[in-house]
Amino acid sequence: MIVFVFMIASFSYFYLFNLAKTSEFFGSMTTLPSSPVYYAFADSDTHAFTQFHPSSTNTQHTDKVIIKQIIVSNSKDMQTQEALLSILKFQDYIENSILIPTTTSGHPYLRQRDICYRYKNDSCFIKTPLNYWNNDQKRLMEDKDVKLTVTRHPESAFYFLTTNSTTTLSDRVILSYAFNASFQPLADIWEQRVLSWSSGDYISASSQGNNNDAILRLTIFIQNVAKHVNELYRKSSVIDIAVVSGGYVLMVITLVSLFVNMRAMGSRYSLASAVILNGIIALMLGLLTAHTLNIGISTSMLVEALPFLVIAIGFERPYKLTKTVILGNSNTKLLVSDTIDVGIKATQVTMIARDCFIEIIVFCLGAKTGISGLREFCLLSAILLAYDFVLLFTLYTAVLTLKLEIIGFLGMHIFKVCSTFQQQQPGQSVDINLISFVLLQISETHFLDSTKPIIAEIFPSQSFHAVQSYRVLDILMKPFEALFDIYAVYSQHPVISKWLTIALCVSVFLNTYLFNVAKQPKTIIVQQQQPAEPEKRQRAKSIVVQKQHPKPQRKPHHRSDVVRPIEECLSLMATPEALSDEEIISIVQAGKMASYALEKVLGDFERAVSIRRALISRDSYTQSLESSLLPVKNYHYDKVMGACCENVIGYMPIPVGVAGPMNIDGERIHIPMATTEGCLVASTARGCKAINAGGGATTICTADGMTRGPCIEFPNITRAADCKRWIEQEGEQVVTEAFNSTSRFARVRKLKVALAGRLVYIRFSTTTGDAMGMNMISKGCEKALSKISERYPDMQIISLSGNYCTDKKPAAINWIEGRGKSIVSEAVIPGPVVEKVLKTTVAALVELNISKNLVGSAMAGSVGGFNAHAANILTAIYLATGQDPAQNVESSMCITLMKAVNGERDLHISCTMPCIEVGTIGGGTILPPQQAMLDFIGVRGPHPTEPGTNARRLARVICAAVMAGELSLCAALAAGHLVKAHMAHNRNTQNVSSAAPPVPTVVADASTPPATPIEKEGPIPGSCIKS
């Protein structure tokens, strides 16, 4: 709807703009000559041009030269004889056929060669590729290989340009002309006449659309308005002036009140701007309709009536609709579409329509009076009301829907958008790489016979493009001729083309957003009423089916017990399916193929893993791998290769249990845990149960910043200290900008610099979006170090990671400064729940936590280990969700605090974890099973609108789960149930023989010993299972 309305508004604008150009406010428009955009200065000492500002150099005793460039483009290759002949024709015309009028007696007209900058031999300074043939058509036609002639000249790269970097096709040619500065007015006239040339093979880009300079247009408009206001002031009475002035004051007050009211409802600019845009489009449609109905509305009358139109239409209707919808959305849990429907019904559309109809009738009656001026005003007001009512429930409703759907909706900055509609003049900037060759030639020419400095004034380049001619069969051309004409007009207009681009971008943006939202799992809020279980199960089933990852199809391969000779097998390597597994094994064993290249050669990942497994087994000491129970089939090896593992021989299934659901920040979340430690999941589930009984867990994220600490060395400590000072002070912004330029998501939050002798350690702390971010931040550190080395060339990079990060090692700096996500969770468990569920008391838990987690860890000299078993829960969730399990070293740093509150009846527990390093994209999260667990939690992939939200939410879940595990284990220790519970459940082997295939006796002897009598007893009351 938004795109459709914008398209209609664009056509209206286009039509009205053409009408407005003939009005008294836009009259007398002419094109001013362009001005230099680049100044270069060269003296006899350096002979090299450098950029300067005219006010910074004394220009009295210098020579001046003017440079103007023309860029001629064509869709075909310009390094052809045909293209160069057309360029020669164009060049001959602009050099010899364009006449420049002068006031000099005896020379009424001059040509380009009369005002050009000349060499010592009196020839004009002109740099074009036709110089290779001395601008001679005959020599060019006699050249049998034009491309060879061009390639013989290394400077040809400054004449022929390539638009597309993926091809060598040269589709643009640069013609450079130098003029004597004393003839600048004549050079400007020559340029204007060149641009006005519209015949031949090429046409100026500036001539299309008859564009005028935006500043000039605005200047003339302001001048004409001021002139018009002055005339009205002289002709009008004091009362008329007071009425019009009062109308404009009231209009401003109305607009300000609109922004104030919308801001009170939580929208700073977007909705108020959308309302104004709604009114502007209604005004354009109204003016177009009035013109069609021959309602005589002059520009003068519109300027005078504009404030009264704004006051008459008003903004009460959109404000009322906005207020109803936003208040309804904040007070209910309805979908956005339902909220909009409810809001529209609440605003009583029929009442609004009735009021609009009555107002339109009143204005129509006013038009019946026939009073000049009043009639046109009333008719225009009636038309505006009708359009405003329609747009209110189409365009503005769509914008309001987006505002509710997308947090941070892109504001309709109408003034900024309108400013882009002024089509740019061709070549309003200059590419110094294209002009450098010309400046070099001028410098060499000038300083051959002169020692005076020279100034070069470079003007914007002007663009010409080839006139396209299409031959279409008349039988096909006639039906579409009108359509082609419309397209040719509208697609080249500056406004229409901008709207088409905006419409395409909006469409792509919305489709991408909705696609990402569709991938996001929905959070189901459990209501008190009984849900329809069959429907939920069916919906869940359909969602699971949609998210199935299709496995690559395996190709059938040759199977035979006969192994052919190596030479014959090698001849069949191009078709590996024609070889048996044993033949592939023999090729690898013969050294004709590396085992790590099996996937690339065979193209069948599972077969490659099976063959590598056999190779390694036959070469090992035990030779047991080939027939072992390590599974190999039905796995997504295509996701693993090149991303997660090398020399793959299978995969390791780990049981995945679930704890919860746990109430975390108001959402009931199940916690997947991959572990082989019995009782861990059950213990965490008991902690979840206790926390839920107390109202759930609350979490906060206090910091978000992954770190990398490179190490660099200097020749002495003085240089090292200077580098430290520079990075901490004026160099911080330089280093930060260099780092941030490497990624859309990596942003430096903090730089910490430390010295150790001549060594300097820089700890970069940066956000990384929803990725864990080590690769991202390493790339940024490389760029930042290269920027530092520009200032300190004597610097030596010792290591990109200097262990000052610190990654996968215990370190006090991580505990103090934090790394990754710094999360704190808390919960309050009522005393009765502690006694009933945890089978202990509040006082016992507080005393145990102090003695064990605080004093005991301090006695051991622990760093970040002030907890019972945070690493247990964290690592289990890491394995289940595809995180790096080696990072549990620093990620599991945690301090668990317990305190009796509410008159020492209830227990307050908190866990502070400053170094949770997680991500929801990249690494192991690309594997389908791990993605399924991230989907289960609701954090898979990048967040569609707020990068980093999913990763932070996963860290919050982990911290809350750790708190549940801490609570349950401490309770078991306080009650003395830990050993009994583990003996009952962690060492139970009664059902092993029935669940697993028989194994050799040697393996059985090496497994867990048979169950002892105490293990066969029933569960211990109050243990982690039966609580």
N, C-alpha and C positions, 0 to 999 in steps of 0.2 A: 504494500500500500504506500509506504514512504517513497519508494523508488518511482512508482506510477505518478504520484502527486508531483514529485520533483520534475519528472519529464514534462508533465502538462505545464508546470510553472515555467520551465525553461523555454518552451515554445511561446508562451505568453510574453515572457521577458524579451525574447528575440523580436517579436512583432512590435511590442511597445517601444523597444529601443530604437528601431528604425523610424517609428513615428516621432519619438522625442528628439531625434537628431535634427529634425526640421523645425523644431520649436525655437522660440526666442531665447531660451536658456542655453541652447547648445549651438547657436549659430556662430558663424565666422571662425570655424576651426581650420587651422593650417598646421602643417608639419614643420616643426622646428628642426634645424640641423642638429646632428648628433655632436657630442662633445667627447674629447679624449677620455679613455678609461684607464690608461696606463702611460706613465712618463718614465723614460729611461735617459740616463746621463752617462757620457763617456768623456774622458779627458785624454791628453796625449801621453800621460804616464802609464795608464793601465790598458788603454785601447779596448776596454771592455765595458759594455753597458750594464748599469745597475739601476734598479728602480729608485725613484726619488719623488719628493713632493715639490711642485713648482715654488712654493713659498719658502722652501728650505735652502734654495740655491740661487745665487746671483746669476741671472740669465741675460745680463746686458751685453756681455762680450762673448757670446756663444752663437754658434750656428744652429739652426733649427730645421728639422725635417718632419714631415707628416707622413704617416704610414696608414694606408687603408688596404684592407684585404677583402677579397671576394671568395666565398666558398661555393663551388658549383658541384651539385650532387646529382647522381643518377642511379637508378636501380641496377644498371648494367655495369660491367667492368669498364673503368675509365682508361685502362691501359690497352686500349684497342685503337686501331686506325680510325674507325668510324666515330668513336667518342671524341678522340683528339681533334678530328676535323671539325666537329661541331663546336668544340671549345675554341679552336682557332677562329672560326667564324664569329663567335661571340666576342672574343678578345679584339678582333679587328674592328668590330662595330663600336665597342665602348672606347677604343683608343682613337679612332679616326672619324667616326660618323657623328659623335655627340658634339654639338656646338655649344660653347659657353659664351653667353652675351657679356660684353664689357662696355665700359664708357670711354675707352681709349679711342681717340681719333685715329683713323686709318686701320684699326684692327677691331672691327665691331664684334667679331667672334673669334674665340680661341678653342683649341683642342687640347686633349690631355697632354700631348707632347710639348705644348707651349708652357705648361705650368709644372712640369715634372721636375724631380730632383735629378741632376745630371752627374754622370761620371766625368772624369778628367778629359776623356775623349769626346765629350759633349753628347753622349748617348743617354737616353732616359734610363733611370733605374727601374726596371720591371723584372720581376722574378716569377716566371711561369714555367711549367714543364715544356712548353713549346719552344723554349730557348734551345733545347737539344737539337732542334731542326732549324734554328735561326728564324723561327716564325714563318717559315716558307712552306706553303701548301704543297708545292711540287716535291720538295725533299721528303716531306712526310709521306706522301703517297708512294714514293719510290722505296721507302723503308719496308723491307719484307718481314722483319721481326721487330715490332715495336717494343715488346716486353724486354727483349735482349738489350735494346738500346737504353731502356730505362734502367735496367739492373746494372748497367756499366757505370752509372753515376750514383755514388753512395748518398748524395744529398737528395735523391729522389724521394726519400721517406718524408721530406718536408713539403713535397708537392702533392703526393698521393696519400690519401688517408683511407683507413678501413673502419667502417662503423661497427661491424660485428667482429669481435675478437676471435671467434671460432673459425673464421675463413680468411683467406688471403685476398679476397676480392676487394679491389680498390674502387670504391664508389663515390669518392669525393676528391676534388682537385682544388688547390689553393692558388689564387692569383694575387700577387703582392705588388702594390704600386706605392711609390714614394713621391711626395710632392714638395716643392719649395714652400717653406712656411710663410713666405711673404704673399703667396697666392692662396692662403687658406679659404677666404670667402669663395674664390672661384673653384677650389677643390670641393667645397661643400656643395656648390651648385652642380658640379660634375657628378658627385655621388647621388644627388637627388634625381638627376636625369637618368642615371644608370638604373636606379631603383624603380623609376616610373616606366621603364621599357618593358612592354608586355607582349612583344611579338618574337618570332624566332623559335629556337629549340628550348630556351630556358626562360623561366619567369621568376621574378623576385618573390621571396616568401613574404616580404612586407606588403606587397601589393595585394595579396589575398585578404579579403575582408576589409580592406581600406582602413587599417588600424591607425588610430591617433595615439599619441603619447598620453598615458593615464594622468600624469601630472598636469600636462597642458589642458586636457579635457576638464579636469577638476578646477584648474585656475580660471578657465573661461566660464565655467558654470558659476563659480563663486562671484566673478566679476559681473556676470549678467544678472544674477540674483540680487547682488548689491545695487546694481543700477535699477532693477525693477522695484526693489523696496524703496529706493530713494524717490522714484517717480510716484509710487503710491503715497508716500509720506507727504509729498508736496500737493498731491491732488485730493487726498482724503481728509475728512474732518477728524477732529480730536477723538470723537466718540468711536468712529470706525477703527482708528488706530488702537484705542484702548480695548475694544472688543477682540480684535485679532490677537493683540499681545496677551490679553487674558486667556484666550483660547490656547495659545502655546504654553503658557504657564501651567494651565490645568492639564494639558497633555503630558507635560514632564512629570507633574505630580502623579498622574495616573500610571505612568510607566514605572516610576520609583516605587509606588505602592504595590505594583505587581511583583517586582523583585523582592520586596520586603515580605510580602505574604507567602511567596513560594519558598523563600529562605526559611521562614518559620516552620515549613513542613519538611525541611531537610534537604531541599534542592537549592544549591547556591545560585547557579546560573542556567542549568540545562533546561528545566521546565519553563522558566520565564522566557528564555530565548526561544523555546519551541512555540510558546503562545504568540510571541511577536512575529516569528516566522509564519505562523498560521495566519496572522492578520495581513502580513505583507503579500502572501500568496493570494489571499482573498481579494486584496486591493488590486493586484495585477489582473486577476480573472475578471474582477468587476469593471476595471477600465477597458479591458478587451471587449467585454460584453457591451458596455456603453458605447464604444466606438462602432461595434457591429450594428447596434440599434440606432446609430446616427444621433446620439445624445451629445450635444455640443459641449464638451468639457475642455476648456483651454488649460494650458499649463499654469497660467496666472490664477485662474479660479481654483485649481487643485491645490496650489500652494496656500492660498488663503483658507480653503475649506478643510485642509488636512487635519488640524487639531480638533475640529468639531466632529469630523468623521471618527477619530479615535475615541473621543468622549462619548459619541452616540452609540457606537458599537460596544465599547467597554470590554472588560475582561472578567466579568462576573461569572459567566457560564463556564469557561475552562477552570477558573479557580474553584468553583463549587464542585465540579467533577473531580478535580485533583484531590481536593480535601476528602471527599467521600471515599475515593479509591485508596488513598494512602492510609487513612485511618482504618479502613476495613482490612487492608493488608496487614497492618501491625497488630490488629486485635484478633485475627483468625489465622487458621493454618490452611486456608484454601489455596488451590493452584492460582497462578497469576490470571489465567483466562477466566476462572470462576470469579476471582476478585474484581476484574474489570466488569464482568456481567452484573455482579451485585452492585458495584458502584454506579453503573449506568442506570440500573433500575432504581437505586436509591435517589439519584438526582432527578428522577421523574422526567424522562425524555419527553413524554407527551406535554407536560407543563412547559418545558423549555420551548418545544415546537409551537405551542399555542401562543406563548409570549412573543416569539419571533414573528409569527404570522400576524399578530396584532400590530406589532411595530412596523412591519412591512406595509400593512394596510394604511396605517397613519401616514407613513412617508409617501405612499402613493396618493393619498388625499392631498397632502401638501403639494405634490407635483401638479395636481389638478388646478391649483390657483393660477398657474400660468405666469407667475412673476419671474422675470428673467433672473437667473442665478439661483433662486430658491428652487425652481423646478428641477434644474440639473442636479443640485445638491441632494434633493429628496430622492430622485430616481437612483442616483449612485449609492445613497445610503441603503435603499431597499435592496438593491442588487448585492451590496456588500454583506448585509445581514443574511441573505440566503446562502451565499458562499461560505460565510463564517460558520453557519450552522452545519453545513455539510462537512466542512473540513474538521470541525470540532470532533465529530464522531467517526472520522476516517483517519486523517493525518495525525491529529493530536492524540487520539486514542492509541494509535500504533506507537507513537513516541513514548507515551505513558507506559505502555506495556513493556517496551524495551527498558525503560527506567527501572521497572520492578524486576525484570529478568536479569539485567546486567548491572552489577554494582559498579559505579563509576562510569555511567553512560557518557559517551562522548558528547560534550555540550555542543549545541548548535550555535557556534560562534559566527553569527551571521556576518559581522563586519570582516572577520578574517576570511570567511569563505568568499564573500563578494570581492575582496581584494584580489583573489586569484583569478577572477573572471576577466580582469584586464589582461588581454593577451600581450605577452612580452614582445618587445621589438626584437627582431633578429639580431643576435650577437650583442647583447648588452654586457658581455664580459669578454676578456681576451685570454687565450691560452698561451702562456709564456713559452711553452715548448714549441708552439707553431711559429712564434714570432722571433725566437732566438736566432734562427738561421738568417733571417732578413737583417736583424740588427748586426750580426757578425759581418755580413757583406757590406753594410753601410759603414761600419767602423773601419774595415780594411780599405774601402774606397776613400773615405774622408781623410784619414791620417796619412795618405800617401803624399799629399801636397799641402797639408795644413796642420798647424799645431793648436788651433783653437778648439776648445771643448765643443761638443755637439749634443743637442737634446733631441730626442725622438719622441714625438707625440703619437701614440698608437690609438687609433679609433676602433670602435666595435666593428667586427667583421660582418659583412652582409652576405646573406645566403640566397642562392639561386638553385632551383631544381628543375629537372627536365620535365617538359610537358608530356604527359602520358597520353597516348592515343590508343583507343581500343576499337577493334573491329568485331562487331557482333552481327549476326545474321538479322536482317530486317524483320524476319518473321518472329524472332525472339525479342528484338529491340523495341518494337512498337508497344506491346502490352506493358513493358516495364519502363518505358521512357520517362513517364511522369514520376515513377518511384525513384529512378536514378537521379532525376533533377532535384527532387526533395532531399535525397541523401547527400548530393554534392553540395547543396547549400547549407544544410543544417550541420552536417558532420564537420565542416571546416570552420563553423562559427565558434568564436572563443568560448561563449557561454555554453552552447549546446555540447561541444566536445568536453568541457569540464564536467557538465552534469552527467554525461555518459560515463566518464571515468569514475565519478563519485558513485554513480549507480552500480557500476561493476564492483567497485571496492566494497560498498555496503553489502552487496549480495554475497561476495566471497567471504566477508567478515562474518555475516550472520550464519551462512552455511557452515563455516568452520566452527563457530561457537556452538551451534546446535549439534554438530557432529561430536564435538568434545563432550558436551553435556550428555549426549546419548550414551557415550562410553562410560560416564561416571555412574557408579551404582547408586541407586536411590536409598536414602536413609529412611527407614520405615519407623515412624513414631507409633508406638503401641498405645492404642486408646483403651479406655476402660471397658467399652462395650465389646462383646464377643465378636471376634473377626470371622470372616468367612474363610475357613481354613482350606477347603478344596480349591477355591479360586486362587488363594495365595500360593498354594503348592503348584498349581498349573502355571501361574505367572513366573514363579521362580524357576520352574522347569524350562520354560521357554527362554528365559534369560540365559540359563546355563547352556542351552543348545546353541544360542547365538554366539557365545563366547568360546565355543570349541575351536581349538587350533588344529587345522587340518595337517595331517602328517604327509610328508612327501611320498609320492608313489615310488615303490621299489621296482627296478627293472629285473626281470628274470634273467639269470645267468647260467652259463654252461655247468652242468653237473656230470662228473665222470670220475671213476676210480683210477683211470689211466692218466698219468701225468706225461704230457708231451715234452719233447726236448726244449731246452731253453731258447734255442734259436727260433723255433717255430712259435713259441709263446711270445717272444719279443716282437715278432712280425704281426701279432694280433693285439698289441697293446693299444692301438687306436680304437679298438672295439673291446673293452674289458669284459663286457657281458659274454663274450665268446670264450673266456678263460674260466676255468674252475678255481675254487678257493685254493686248492693245493698248488695249482700252477702259479697263482699270484704269490703264494708263500715261497715257492722255489725261486721266483724272480727276485724277491727281496733278499732271500738268503744268498743269492748269487751276487749281490751287490749292484744289481741293475736298476734298482729303485729303492728310494729311502722309505722307511716305514712311516715317517711323519707325513709323506705325500700321498698316502693311500686314498684319503678322501678326495683330493683334487684329481687324481688319476681315475679312480673308479666312478666317482660321481654318486656313489651309494654309500651314505654315511654309516648306516648300520652294518653293512657288509665290511666296510673298511675297519670298523671297530672290532668285529669278530675275527678278521684276519690278523690284525695287530695283536689281539689277545692270544691267538694261537702262536704267533711268532715269539712273543715275550715268554709265554709259558714254556715252549720247547727250549728256550735259551736260559731259563732260570734254574736255580738249584733244586727246587721242590717239584717243578713241572706240574703244578696243581691248578694253575690259573685257568687253563683251557676248559676244564670240566668243573670249575668251582661254581658255587651258588651266587656269585656276583652277577646280577642280571645285566643283560645287554640289549634285549629286544624292547620295542615299543617306547622309544624315548626320542625326544626332539633334539637329535644331534646337530641338526641344521642351525639351531639357536646357540649351541655350545661352541661350534667351530669358529675360531677367530675372535672369540669374545670372552669365554669363560674358562676354557681348559684346553690343554694340548696333550697329544699322545693318549687319547681317550681309550680305555679298555672296558668301559661299562659305566654304571652309575650306582650310587649307594643309597638305597631306600632307607629313610629314617622315619619312624612312626611319628605322626602328627596328631597331637591331642588338642583339645580346646578347653579353655577355662572361661568361666563366665556364664551368661553375659554379665558384664560389669557396667555399672552406671558411671560413665566418665564424662564430666562436664555436661550432664543432662542427656546423654545419648547412651543407649544400651548396646555395648560392643562386645562381641565374642573375641577371645584372644587365642589365636593359633600358636601352638608351641611344638617344635620338632625336637624330640629328645629321646634318649635311651635310658634316662634315669627314672626309674619307677618312683611313684609317689610325688614327683615334681608337679605334674599337671594337677593332680588331685589336691595337693597342698595349696597351689595357687587358686584353685577353684574355691577352696574353703575360705581363703582370704577375701576373694571377691564377694562371697556370700555375706561375710561379716561387714564388709564395707558398704554393700548395698543396703543392708539393714540399717545403717547409720545415715542413709541419704545419698551415698555415692561419693566418688572421688572428684576433687577439683584440681585442675592442673593449670600452670602458667608457663609460658616460654619467656625466659628473661634475656636470652641472647641467642643469636643465630649467626655463626661465622666459622666456616672451615678454615684451617690454617695450613700454611706451608712456610718453613723457615730455611731458606737457602743460606749457604755459607760462602763468603767471599773474603779474599785476602788482599792486603795492601803491602807495599814495600816497607812501611814503617807505621808506627802507632799514630803519628801526626796526621797522615793521610787517612787512616782509619777513623780517627776522631772527627776529622773534617767531614767525611762522608756521613757519619752518624748525625752530626749537627745539621747537614744539608737535608737529609731525608726527613728529619724531625721538624724542620722549619720550612724554608721556601721550596725545597724539592718535593715535599709531600704531595702537592697537587700534580706535579709533573709525573711522579711515579704512579700515582693513582690513576691519572688519565691514560697512561700507557697500559696499565693493567686492565682497566675497564674496557679498553678498545678491542680486547680479544674475545669478548663474549657478550651476548645479550643479557645474561643473567648474573655473571660474576661482577660483584661490586665491592670494592675495598671498603671495609668498615673501620679498620684500625691497623696501624703499623707500629710494631714494637722492635726497637733496635738495641742490640747488646754487643759489647766488645769483649774479646778474650785475646789480649796481646794485639797482633796484627790482623786477627780474624774479626770479621763483622758478621753478625747474624741478624737477619731481617725476618721478623715473623709477620707474614701477611695474614690478616683475618678478614675473610670475605664471605658474602652471601653467594649461594650457588643454585638458587631456585629449588626445584624438587629433586635435583641430583645430589648424591653424596659429595661429589665435586672434586675429588683429588686430581683427575685428569684436567678438568677445567681450570683449576687454580694453578696447576703446574704450568700450563700454557701461558697463563697470565704472568706468572713469575718470570718466565723466560723473557717475555716482552719487557717487563719492568726492569730486569737486570740489564738488558741491552740498552735501555734508555739511561740507566745509571752509568754504564760504561762509556757513554758518549761524553759525560762530564769527567769521568775518572778513567782515562784510557789505561792507566797503570794497574787497574783493578783486575784481579784474577778470580774467576768463578771456580771455587773448590768443589762444590756440590749443590745441585738444585735443592736437595733436601739435606740440611745440616743437622738433623735431629733436634732442631729447635722448634719443631712443629707442635708436639711430638707425635708421631704416628706409630701405633702398635707397640708402644713401649710405655711403661709407667713413668710419669713425669709430674713433678710438682707444678710446672707451668700450666699444664692442662687443668689440674685441680683448681688452680688459682684463677687463671684467665679464662678457662673454658675452651672447648673445641667442639665444633658441630652445633648441636642444639643443647642449650642449657635449660633444663626443665625442673620444675619443683611441683610436687604433688602432695596433697594432704587429704585427710579424712578424719571424721570424728565417729568413733564406735561407742554406742551406749554401753554402760556397764553390764546390763542384763545380757546383751548380745555377746560380750566378751566371755561371760560365764557359761552361757548356753551353747554357743557355737564354737568358741575357742577353748572351752574347758579350762579356763584359768581366770585370774583376776587382773584388774587394772594395775594395782600396786606391784604385782609380780612381774608384769610385762615391763613396766617402767624401770624397775630395779634391774631386770635382766638386760635391758637395752643399754643402760649406763655401764654396767659391769662388763658386758661382752663387747658390744659394738663400739663403745667410746673408749673406756679405760683399757680393755683388752687390745684393741687395735692400736692405741697409743703406745702401749707397752711393747708391741711388736714393731713399732716404727713404721706403721703403714702409711701410705700416701693414697688417700681417697678410698681406703678400705674400711670405712666405719659403718659396716653393714654386715648382715648375716650371710646372705648368698645372692646378692644382686646379679652376679655374673650368670647364675643358673637360669633365671627367667629371661634376662636380656639375650643370652646366646641362643636359647631355644626359639625365641621370636625372630632373632636374626636368621637362623637357619630356615625357618618357615617362610620368611618373606624375602629371601634372596639378598640379605645384607652380607657384608664382609665379616665372617666370624672372627678373624684375627684382630679386629678392632674392638673386641670385647675387653681387651686389656685396659684401654682408657675409657671406653664407653661405660663399663660397669663401675666406674668410680662413683661412689654413692655414700652419703651420710644419712642414716636413719635416726630420726629423733622421735621419742615418745614422751608424752607428758599427760598427767592426770588433770582434767579440766572439769568445769561445772561442779565445783565442790568436791573434786577428786572422785566423782562417780563415773565419769566417762573418760575414754582414752582418745587423745589427739595424737595422730601419727603423721609424719611427713617424711618424704624422701627427696633429697636434693641431688640431681645428677647433672653436672655441668658439661659433660662430654659425650652426649649421645650422637653418634655419627651414623646417620641413616639417609637413605634416598629412596624415591619411588620410581625412578627411571635409571637405566644404565646398569651395568654389572649383572649380578645374578637376578635382578628383577625382570630381565627379558625372558627368563625361562617360564614356560606355561604353568607348571605347578606353583611356582612362587608368585606368579601374577594372579593365580586363582586365590591365594591367601591374601594378597593385597586387595583384590576385589572384595573378599570376604570382610575385610576391615573397612573398606570404602575409601582407599587412598591410592588406588592403582594409577600409575602414569602421572603426567604433569597436570597441575590444576589449570582449568581452562581460562580463568580470569586473574588469579592471584598466584604467581609462581612462588613456590616454597610452602604453600599452605598444606599440601598433602604430606610433605616430609615432616613438617612440624607436628601435624596431627599424629603421624605414626610415632614420633618421639614421645608425645604426650601419652599415647596408649601404652608404650613400653614403660614409662616411668610409673604410671598407675598400676600396671601389672606387677612391676618390681615391688611396689608398696604392698600389694596383696600377698606376694610370696614372702616378704619380710615379716608381715604380720602373722602369717600362719606358722612359719618356722619358729619364730620367737615364742609363739604360744605353745608349740609342741615342746620346745626346750624348757619353758617355764613349768609345763605340766609333767615333764618327764616321759613323753610319749614318743620321742623321735626314734629311738632305737627299736622299740617294739613295732612301730609302724613300718619302718624299713624292713625289719625281719619278716613282717607279715606280707608285704607287697613288693618290695624291691628285689627279693631273692626267691620268689615263688617260681618253680619250674615244673609244676604238675602237668601243665598242658602243652609243654614244649614238644613232646614226641608226637602228639596228634596234629600239631599245627604246621610242623616243618617236615620236609622229606628226610629219610634216614641218611645219616652221615657216617663216614668211616669211624672205626673205633678209636683211631688215634686222635681224631678231632674231638670225639666225645670225652676222651680222657683229659683233654686240655681245656674243656669248657668249665662252666660253673659247677662246683660240687653238688651232689644230690641234696635235696631239701632235708634239713634237720627237723626233729620232732616239733620244735617250737614254731617252725615255719608252717606247719600243717594246722596249727590252731586257728580259730576264727579271728576275725578282725578285732583289734584292741579298741575298746570303747574310748571315744575321744580322740582317736587317731585321725590322720588326714583323710581317710576314706569315709569313716562313719560319723563324721561331725555334721 
